[in-house]
Structures are given as C-alpha cells and as structure tokens.
Amino acid sequence: MQLSSPRFKAFTVSAGLTFWLFIITNSLGVFSTEFFLIVVGIIFVFFQILSIKISKILDYIAIFNTKIFLGILFVGVISVYGIFFKLLRIDLLRLKQNNDSYWLDVEQTETYRIRKQY
C-alpha cells in the first residue's frame, strides 16, 4: 500500500470499512439500505477529499483491516474444517482404531504389493 496512490488507498479503505459496516449492521439486525447508502457515500467522499493529507493513516487502517479480516477468515476456515471432520467422522490423527478405515495398513500389506515410485 505504500506505493499506491492516495486516492486508491482511500478507495480500498472505504471499501473495507463499508464491508465491516455491512457485516456489523446485518449481524445486529439493524440493516437498512437507506442508512447504508448514506453512510457509504459519506465515507467515500470523506476519504477521497482527505486522501492526500491522511495517506499514512490510510496505510495503517488498511493493514489493521487486513489483519483482522484474515484472522477471522483463518479462524472461520479452521472451524469449518473441524465441524466437517467431526460430522464426517474423519480422524486425521488416527487416534482411534477403526475397522472401516480407508487407510492402508502397512504392517499387513505384503511386500510384493508395494511398488517403488520414482
């Protein structure tokens, strides 16, 4: 973001704040299109007018916004994988002995069935 123009920084930060505004108002159940469009318009105009003067601040806001978003995304993806693995009864660490496992049991496989792959 340090090499980007101040106007582009203002646009990306405005888009990020718009995204969070949508997420927060929707999750609280107070979302209305009129309020959302007015606040988005004010945010975009404000940041575009002051983009050159607050260029450094826009860098920090963009970095903070990205860290928060990626952190939430990471936690969400890991949670979804955990839920799917629990529902599908997948044991990645193979902590329990299962008779209906699709994993090859190396101790019981004959040596003539194992081929080298190069």
N, C-alpha and C positions, 0 to 999 in steps of 0.2 A: 504494500500500500504506500510505501514511502516514495515510490517512483511514479505513482499515479497522479493525475491532475486533481486539484482540489474539488472541482465540480464532480468528477467521477467518485471521489471519496464521499462527498455529500450525498450523492445518489445512492451509493451502496449502504451507507449508514442509515439513510432514510428508509431504504427497503428493509433493512434488518429490524429497525425499530417498528416499522409497520407490521412486519411478521410477528414480532413479540406482542404488539398491541392486539392483533387479531387473535393470537393464541390465548392471551390473558383474558380478554373480554369474552371470548367464546367459552372458555372454561368456567368463568364466573357466571355465565348465563345472562350477561347484560349487553350482548352484542346488538347493535343496531346499525344499519347501513348508513344512515344519515350522519350519525356521530362519527363513525369510522371514516367516511369520506372527508368530513370536515377536518378531523384531526390529522389525517394523512396529508391533506392539502397544506395545512399549517406547517407540519413537519418538513415537507419537501420544500416549501417556499422559504422557511426559516433557514434551513441548512444550505440552500442554494445561494441565498443572499449573503450569508456569513461564511461561505465555504473557504475563501482565501484567508480570512482572519483566524479561523479556528481549524486550520488544516492539521496541526499537530494533535489537537483534541480528537479530531475525527479518526486519526490513526489509532489512538488509544481505545476509542469506543469500538472501532471495527475489530481490534484484536480481542478485547474483552467479550464482545458479542460472539465472535467465532469460538473462543474457548468455552463459553457457556453452552452454545449450540452443539458443539462437537462432544462436550462432556455428557450432555443429556442424550444425544444420539447414541453414544457408546453405551451408556447405562441401559438405554432402551433396547438396543440390539442384543446385548448380553442377556437381558431379562427375557426377551422374546425367545432366544435360543434355549434358555433354561426352561421356560414353560413348554416349548415344543418337545424338548428332550424328555421332560417329565411325563407329558401326555403320551408320547410315543414309546415310553419306557426304554429309551436308549441309554445305556450305561457306558459312557465314553471311557471311564477309568477302569471298567470291567471289575468293579468291586464285588459283584455278586456272581456266583456261578450259575449260568443259565443253560438249560438243556436245548433250548430252541434258538441258540445263537448262530448267527451267520459267520462268525469269525472262524478262521481255520485254527484248529488245534495242532500246533506244530509238533507236540510230543507224540501224537498219534498218526501223523502223516508219514507214509513210507518214503524212504529216500529216493526211490525210483520215480516218484510222482513230483518231486521238487526239481525244477529246471532252473538253470542259471540264466539270468537275463543280462545281456551286455548292451 
